[in-house]
Amino acid sequence: MDRGADIAVNSRDGVLLLIVEVNLWKDAWNQEALPPHYVVRTWDALRNYLSSWNEPPKRLGEETLELAVASWLRDLTNLTHKISPDSEADRMLVDSGLYDAIKSGEVSLESVR
């Protein structure tokens, strides 16, 4: 696992494919940052992993978000997440090629000591 990553996803062959950093910004915006290729509302991707809320929460703790993202990615790598053509988040995964790339891969979390 990459030591700087909060969450890392490897292919079934052990190739690092995705690094997820859970970062929070307050009143900051980097005008020089490249725009993302895909944009999906967090709630659309993670609603099943934030089951205690019926609507997007106004505030979400960093650990809660990290655990929800890790659970979502684990379900994707373990093939327990069924792709829905009606889901914008699922279409992003398929269209980008990420879904096929991480199938049967591994998700690692940064250890907290």
Secondary structure, DSSP 8 states (H G I E B T S, - for coil): --TT-SEEEE-TTS-EEEEE-----SS---TTS---S----HHHHHGGG-TT-SS--S---HHHHHHHHHHHHHHHHTT-S---TT-HHHHHHHHHTHHHHHTT-EEEE----
